[in-house]
Each structure stands twice: as structure tokens, then as C-alpha cells.
């Protein structure tokens, strides 16, 4: 039984320190479909504002504010009452309205497909090098040369003999 009294005393001390006039504790509103996971600080100064956000798949209802503010109350600092209402986003497309979605999705995919095709086809097209040259830049043409015979000489006296044969 004594531990319950100690727990209650400790709880009242913690609660009093969190509910002081100098700031607000972490907001803990029970608002349907609001994501509070980004709010990580445990203490906020008076005058500090926070923007609440709706969970994924929901959006703020028009005319409703997602802003809350830590303000002085009569006994302690507290958060302003939230006005946020999150409504479900209807993902279905009305009849006749799906053309924009199809075009928007297909242009992105067409661009990627075209890019992949060009990367694979361009080397095949460039085998004929005249198609791949820049205009105004002349290609160096190879001129045919007469075939020559190359002989390996190990002895310097043999090289003189080969030179004389080649000269005659």
C-alpha cells in the first residue's frame, strides 16, 4: 500500500512539472485519423505553434485549421483546441475523368521505354559509322597500303644482307 502512495506522490510531482505556466507538454489529442508520430519533443514553450497532419489516405477538410498553439491558461499552459478534421481521400476516378491519369502514367512509362530502346538500339545503328558522325567533322579515311614482308633478324650481318636485297 505504501508503494501506491509513493507512486501517486511521484505522479503528482511529474504532472505538476509538466503542467507549469512556462510551457506545454507533448500534445495528446484524440483526433480521428491524425498522425501524431512526428511530434517527438516532450516540452514546448508558450507561443510555440505546431501543425498537425492527417494520416496517409486522409486530407484536411477545407475550412479547418491544422495549427495548434501552446498558450497560457488560467492554471497552466495548454494547447489551443484543435480544429482539424481529416477526411478520407476517395481514390476512385469518376467516369470520363480517367483520360488524364492514363496519359500522365503512360507518358512517364513511354519515356523510360524509349530511353531503354535507344540505349540498346543506338550501338547497333552506329555500326555504320557514317550515321554516327557529327556534321562538319571529317572522318579519317584509311588508304590501302602495299603488303610488306617483315623478317626478324637476329644477327646484324644478316640485316645488311637483307638491306642490300631490298635496295636491288
C-alpha positions as CSV (number, residue, x, y, z in Angstrom):
1,X,0.0,0.0,0.0
2,X,2.9,2.3,0.7
3,X,4.1,2.0,-2.9
4,X,0.8,3.3,-4.2
5,X,1.2,6.4,-2.1
6,X,4.7,6.9,-3.4
7,X,3.5,6.4,-7.0
8,X,0.7,8.9,-6.5
9,X,3.1,11.4,-5.0
10,X,5.6,10.9,-7.8
11,X,2.8,11.2,-10.4
12,X,1.6,14.5,-8.9
13,X,5.1,15.9,-9.0
14,X,5.6,14.9,-12.6
15,X,2.2,16.1,-13.6
16,X,2.8,19.5,-11.8
17,X,6.1,19.9,-13.5
18,X,4.6,19.2,-16.9
19,X,1.6,21.4,-16.4
20,X,3.5,24.5,-15.5
21,X,3.0,28.0,-16.8
22,X,6.3,28.1,-18.8
23,X,5.3,25.5,-21.4
24,X,3.1,22.8,-22.7
25,X,3.8,19.1,-22.6
26,X,3.7,16.9,-25.8
27,X,0.2,17.3,-27.3
28,X,-2.0,14.3,-26.8
29,X,-5.2,14.9,-28.7
30,X,-7.6,12.1,-29.6
31,X,-8.5,13.3,-33.1
32,X,-9.6,10.7,-35.5
33,X,-7.1,10.0,-38.5
34,X,-4.5,12.4,-37.3
35,X,-0.8,11.3,-37.3
36,X,1.0,12.5,-34.2
37,X,4.1,10.4,-34.8
38,X,6.2,13.3,-36.0
39,X,5.7,15.2,-32.7
40,X,8.7,14.0,-30.6
41,X,9.6,16.8,-28.2
42,X,8.3,16.4,-24.7
43,X,8.2,20.1,-23.9
44,X,7.1,23.2,-25.9
45,X,7.4,26.9,-24.9
46,X,4.4,29.2,-24.6
47,X,3.7,30.7,-28.0
48,X,5.1,27.7,-30.0
49,X,2.9,26.5,-32.9
50,X,2.6,23.0,-34.3
51,X,1.0,21.8,-37.5
52,X,-0.9,18.5,-37.2
53,X,-1.1,16.3,-40.2
54,X,-3.6,13.7,-41.4
55,X,-2.7,10.1,-41.7
56,X,-2.0,8.6,-45.1
57,X,-5.1,8.3,-47.2
58,X,-6.7,11.3,-45.5
59,X,-6.7,15.0,-46.1
60,X,-7.6,18.1,-44.1
61,X,-11.2,19.2,-44.5
62,X,-11.5,22.6,-46.2
63,X,-12.0,25.4,-43.8
64,X,-10.4,23.5,-40.9
65,X,-7.0,24.6,-39.4
66,X,-4.3,22.1,-38.6
67,X,-2.4,24.6,-36.5
68,X,-2.3,24.4,-32.6
69,X,-0.6,26.8,-30.3
70,X,0.8,26.5,-26.8
71,X,-0.8,29.3,-24.7
72,X,-1.2,30.4,-21.1
73,X,-4.3,29.1,-19.4
74,X,-5.8,30.2,-16.1
75,X,-3.9,27.5,-14.1
76,X,-1.2,26.3,-16.5
77,X,-0.1,26.4,-20.2
78,X,-2.1,24.3,-22.5
79,X,-2.6,23.7,-26.2
80,X,-5.3,25.5,-28.1
81,X,-8.2,23.4,-29.1
82,X,-7.6,21.7,-32.5
83,X,-10.0,22.4,-35.3
84,X,-8.6,19.8,-37.6
85,X,-10.8,17.2,-39.3
86,X,-9.3,14.6,-41.6
87,X,-11.5,13.2,-44.3
88,X,-10.9,10.1,-46.4
89,X,-9.5,10.7,-49.9
90,X,-11.7,8.9,-52.4
91,X,-9.2,7.2,-54.8
92,X,-11.9,6.1,-57.4
93,X,-12.0,8.2,-60.6
94,X,-15.4,9.3,-61.8
95,X,-16.4,8.1,-65.3
96,X,-14.8,10.1,-68.1
97,X,-12.1,11.5,-65.9
98,X,-9.5,8.7,-66.3
99,X,-8.0,10.0,-69.5
100,X,-5.6,12.4,-67.7
101,X,-4.5,9.6,-65.4
102,X,-3.8,7.3,-68.3
103,X,-1.9,9.9,-70.3
104,X,0.1,11.0,-67.2
105,X,1.1,7.5,-66.4
106,X,1.8,6.5,-70.0
107,X,4.0,9.5,-70.8
108,X,6.3,8.6,-67.9
109,X,6.4,4.9,-68.9
110,X,6.9,5.8,-72.6
111,X,9.8,8.0,-71.8
112,X,11.5,5.2,-69.8
113,X,10.8,2.6,-72.6
114,X,12.1,5.0,-75.3
115,X,15.3,5.6,-73.3
116,X,15.9,1.9,-72.8
117,X,15.3,1.2,-76.5
118,X,17.7,4.0,-77.5
119,X,20.4,2.6,-75.2
120,X,20.2,-0.8,-76.8
121,X,19.5,0.1,-80.4
122,X,22.0,3.0,-80.7
123,X,25.1,0.8,-80.7
124,X,23.5,-1.4,-83.5
125,X,22.7,1.7,-85.6
126,X,26.2,3.1,-85.1
127,X,27.9,0.1,-86.7
128,X,27.6,2.0,-89.9
129,X,29.8,4.9,-88.7
130,X,28.6,7.4,-91.3
131,X,25.3,7.7,-89.4
132,X,27.1,8.4,-86.1
133,X,29.5,11.2,-87.1
134,X,28.9,14.8,-86.3
135,X,28.2,17.0,-89.3
136,X,31.2,19.1,-90.4
137,X,33.7,16.8,-88.8
138,X,35.6,14.8,-91.4
139,X,36.4,11.1,-90.7
140,X,39.9,10.0,-91.3
141,X,39.9,7.7,-94.3
142,X,42.2,4.8,-94.4
143,X,44.3,4.5,-97.6
144,X,45.2,1.0,-98.7
145,X,48.9,0.2,-98.5
146,X,51.0,-2.4,-100.3
147,X,51.6,-5.5,-98.3
148,X,55.2,-5.7,-97.0
149,X,57.0,-8.7,-95.7
150,X,58.6,-8.5,-92.2
151,X,61.5,-10.6,-91.3
152,X,63.1,-11.0,-87.9
153,X,66.9,-10.6,-87.9
154,X,69.0,-11.9,-85.0
155,X,72.4,-11.3,-86.4
156,X,73.5,-7.7,-87.5
157,X,75.3,-9.0,-90.5
158,X,72.1,-10.6,-91.8
159,X,70.3,-7.3,-91.6
160,X,72.9,-5.7,-94.0
161,X,72.3,-8.5,-96.4
162,X,68.6,-8.0,-96.3
163,X,69.0,-4.3,-96.8
164,X,71.1,-4.9,-100.0
165,X,68.5,-7.3,-101.3
166,X,65.7,-4.8,-100.7
167,X,67.7,-2.0,-102.5
168,X,68.3,-4.0,-105.6
